[in-house]
Amino acid sequence: YGRLVTVTGTPWGPQGRPLDGVDDYLSCSDSNLASGSADRTVLMYLKLNTVSKDLQEFFFYGTEFANQGLLFSTSSVALGATDKLLLGKYGGNSGASTGVLVANKFMQIGFILSGGSNLEFIIDGNSAGTTTLAGINTVLGGTAKIGLGWNSSYLSGIASSIQFFNRALGAQEYLNHYLASKRRMLWP
């Protein structure tokens, strides 16, 4: 999708796409993304710059009707030792990771949805918890947004190496993606 996105805000930098937390985001067509309850995986590198926002929305697609949109975000009021990844359905329940996020550090984050309700979170090539999220029925709305969610909550940080898979990656596969890219992303 690197060549198929619309950029709102500052251009790409050497480490990725800076997002100012005010009005910067990326958007692309969702026509090739998984819909309904189909298996899917999303992986991205993210460096969160702020610890003061109560919700930072990484990725959203689908329509804004009950259970038809999918939102990937943080879950706690302030970023710190207890901040978790969250995957939620529009107007519905959500699942949270057991792994934590750290501010001002590039981390590979992601989620895997399989079997219609099985959810696994990924942080730096490792599982960061599993849960179930029943009733997902993603209805494509035309646009996927990175750095902006349905609450008009903007991400403050840098996003890079965003990958969408229309299948559930296995543990060795997502570890391999992390190992192949971490040297490039985690440079001093």
N, C-alpha and C positions, 0 to 999 in steps of 0.2 A: 504494500500500500504506500510505500515511501514516495512513489511518483504519482499517486492518484488522490492525494489529500489536498484539501483547501486549508490554507494557513490563515488564521486570524491573529494578528499580533506580530511580534518580532520574528525574523527568519531563523532557520536552523543554525545552530552553533556547532562548534567542533565536537561537543559531547552529546549533542542531541537537540531537542526542541525546548528552549526555555519557555516556561509558562508563568506569567506574572501573578496569578491568583486573582486578577481583576477582570480581564476580558480576553485573555489569550486562550485559544483552543485549536484543535485540529478536527476536521470533519471529512468523511469519505462515504461513499455509497455502501450500504449494507447488503446489497443484492447478492453478494457471494458469501455472506456469513450464515451460520447455522440458524435455523428457525424451528418453531415448534418446540418439541422436547428433545431434539437431536443432540447427539454428543458434540462437544466443542471444547477447545482449549484456547486460552489467551495468555500470552507471555509478554512481558515488557520490562525494560529497565526504567527505574524511577529513582530520582533523587529529590526528596521532599525538602524544601527550603525553610519551611515555617513550622513552628510548634504552637501557633496561636489559633489556627482555624479549627472549628469544631467538626467539620466534615469536608473531606477532600475527595472529589469524585474523579476517578481515573478514566473510566470508560463506561459509555451508555449506548445501548441501541435497542430498537424495538419501539412499539407505540406506548403512549402514556395512558394505558387502560389496564385494569386489574390483571395482573399476572402476565402481561404481554410485553413488558419492557424489562431489561436486565441491566443492573447497575453494579459496577465494581468500584469500591471506595474504601476509605478508612472508617473505623467504627467508633472511636472514642472522642471525647470532647477536646482533649489536647494531646498532641503527639508526645509520646514519652515511652516509658518502660512497659506500659500496658496497651499500647496502640495495636490494633488488630486489622487484618484485612476483612472486608465484608462484601458479600455478594447478595444482592437483594432483587426481588421482583417488584415492579411498580405496583404500589398499593397493597403489597403482601408481605409475607414474612421474609426473613433473611437468615443466612448462616455466617458465622464468624470463624476466623482462623485461630489456632492456638499459638502460632508464631507471631513475633512482634516486629514492628517496623522501627527504623532508626532514622532520625533527621540528619540531613547533610551528608548522606552516604548513598552512593549508587547501590541499589539492590535489584535483583531480578525478582519480580513478583508475578503471580499469575493464578489462574484457576482452571480446573478441569471439571466439566459437567458431563456425567455419563449415566446411561440407563434412565434418563429422564429426571432423576432426582438425586443421584450420588454426586456430592461436591467435594473436591479436594483443592486445598490452597497450596501454592508453591512459593517459597522464599529461598532465593539463592540455590536453586537446583535441588532442594529438598522439600519433602512434604511438610506442610505447616498446619496440618489438621484436616480432618474429614468430618462431614456432617451430611444431612439430607436437606434438600430444598424441593419439596413436592409442589406440583401444580404449575411448573414452568411451561409456558406456551408462547414463546417469543414470536410476535407478529412483526415482520419487518416494516419499518416506517419510512425507509428511503435513505436515512442518514445514520451513521455511527459517529459518535463524538468522543474525542479523547481530550481530557482536561476540562470537560464541562458535562454536568449531569442534569437531571430533570429538575433539580431544585435551583438551577442557575448558580450552583456552587462551583467555582473555578479552582483548578489545581495550581498550587504554587510550588514550582520545582522544575526539574528537567525530565522529559520523557524521551526514551530512545529505544530502538530495536523492538518495535511493537510487532508482534506476530499473532496471526489468527489461524487456527486449525479447525477444520470441520470434522474433527474426530477427537477422541480422548487419547492423549499421549500417555504412554506408559512411564513408569518411574525412570527407567534407563534413558528413555528418549528425552524427557525434560532435563535430566541431569546432563546429558550430552549437549543439549542446547546451551546450558549454562557454562559448561566447561569450554565449549568452542568460542564463546563470546566474552568470558569474564576478563581475560587479559586486556582486550580492547576497551572494555567498559570500566574496569576498576584500576586504571592507571592513576598514579599519584597526582 
